Amino acid sequence: MVCAKEIEEKLNRPVNEETPEEELLASVAGHKEEALGDLYDRVAPRLAGMLSRILPARGQAEEILQEIFKRLWDDAEQLAASQGSVAAWLMITARQLRKIAFMAANDARRACSMSPFAARRRR
């Protein structure tokens, strides 16, 4: 179990700007949580800003940001092997997930408008 002191220390640690993103990715591929944390601290604010500008609800931006880093954790070995750009992968994944969220919201709206209860509300 993680204690409050550990959480506070992780939140207050300085962002490691010296380690290149490719090295952090290699460490993430080796399942080193600290490297994922460093990468998150470095790029999450930019991604969150982009997502919050293009998504209607802040909660959606936070969910997508969480999913991006979950996918990074899961796909780090493959990404490291391809020697692709970490920043480009993160932005592409963010856009893909945003598109999926947008399409799901539209589908939900359409389903609501097609329900028998929607016809009753219009009367």
URKATA-V111756 format. One line per field, one symbol per residue. ss: DSSP state (A for helix, B for strand, O for the rest). burial: + if it has 24 or more other ideal C-beta (glycine too) atoms within 12 Angstrom, else -. Layout:
# URKATA-V111756
ss = ???
burial = ???
This chain:
# URKATA-V111756
ss = OOOAAAAAAAAAOOOOOOOOAAAAAAAAAOOOAAAAAAAAAAAAAAAAAAAAAAOOOAAAAAAAAAAAAAAAAAAAAAAAAAOOOAAAAAAAAAAAAAAAAAAAAAAAAAAAAAOAAAAAAAO
burial = --------------------+--++-+++-----++++++++++--++-++---+----++--++-+++--++-++--++-----++-++--++--++--+----------------------
